[in-house]
């Protein structure tokens, strides 16, 4: 599912007031982190993930790995925080077309 610019803009607005739900520590992306992120996406659909302080290319690789492992979409990335979205079957968030 590829999000349009309008949909990403809408989701960024919804995510503005959210606090990071999943934080990735010094051990990096482990199976436990993926499992916790998957569970959080099932519950919240839209959430923030706090990444460790790494170089820009490492951060981008981590975002791609998280999205690939969970089937989520990268909505926004600012500093060490990334916003991810994955709609569930009983979606609570309606996206503009």
Secondary structure, DSSP 8 states (H G I E B T S, - for coil): ----HHHHHHHHHHHTT--EEEE--TT-S-HHHHHHHHHHHHHHSEEEEE--S--HHHHHHHHHHHHHHHT-EEEEEETTEEEEE---TT-------
